[in-house]
Amino acid sequence: MQGGKIVQWMVCCLVMLSSQLAAAADKPVVDVYLLRHGKTMFNTTSQVQGWSDTPLTAAGIQGAEAAGRGLAKIHFIAVYSSDLGRARSTARIVLAQGRQQQLPVQEDARLREWNYGSFEGRPDAEMWTPLFAKQGMTFDPQWGNWGDFTRKMSDSAIAQAIHDADPRGWAETYPQIVSRLRAGMQDIVSNAVAAGGGNVLVVSHGGAILSILDTLVHGQAQGADIPNASITVLRYQDGQYQLRKVGDLSYQDAAS
């Protein structure tokens, strides 16, 4: 009799588990392709570029075109972009390469890069050298040791240090940054879920993408690098995010 009850209990558990798995499988899946814009003038001259904006260079256009060719076989149901010109231009180049120009680029200021306040337009070294020095590191203008630095200093600590160092106090705080990025992503994903799921392209910025990851999949991308025109993929289903790719350039390799 006791053995029979155990078998019954196990059968009930398996039935419940199967039901739960089936219910989860019915939930829409949204794959968010976070694309960093192509290389710009300030990226090339090593100047601070947050809310300030400079155009894509020839290399930046080529990188966006390569990413677009690499993503050409992916059907996007929606495309979003920061309202900064470098992101908008990258989004349009990618869509042209994939022959999906019919999709409107929905601009959203919440997807902007960090606001670096009065450091904007100044040499990168002016803002970053003191922060690297506090970690016992030397700042590399070509960002060769960026991952080592972010493994030592969190996004929130970096933002706070920049805000504190800004003589005018204009630089965003980390709560301000993550608040707008989280709200923007929530709306993007909610719209995709309402449409039944699918692939969504979001063109944003290196710091912003790292903050999105820090917010939605905390700790999984610590020390990651987000090169220009690279792809980072987040999968959303039933309230959960899964990190699938970070700073991936293989799309460009496949296009060459």
C-alpha angles and dihedrals in degrees: 000000000000091000090051092054091051091052090048091051092049092050091050091050092050091049091050092047091049090050092050092049091048091049091050091048089056092058114102116258119220121192111197114201106203108199123189113219121256122271115290139198093265091046087057097045094042097242126149109266119181117124090353111090138212129177127261114269122227087265089049092053091048091050092050091048091051091049089048092053090047091052095040095107093053113095110220121202093195141008126209131183141181109256091242114110097239091057094043092051092048092051092052093048091051092049091049091053091050093043092237096122089133089075111092117232104234108209118212123182089204089072092062125125119261114291105241094190117210091357089073111121093008121120112284090234092061092062102031105039095074091047093050091046091056087059092049091253137122117234114243111207089209090056092239092148100036094118092053090051096050091049087061100039124041125225091250093051091048093051092047092049092050092047091049092047094049104102091209096043093231098126114106121254118232094251089055091049097048094041094061095039093049092049092048093050092046091056093045093051094042090054091050093048090050088053090054098263132282142137121323126190116214117183112199141133139288099253093039093052091050089050091050089054092046089053101042104030101020116202096005095100101037109150093009122148123223107200122196112282092010125140127231117186127207122183118207125195132155096346096314131107124209123193110225105166135009126200091340119181097173088102088067092046090053090051096052 
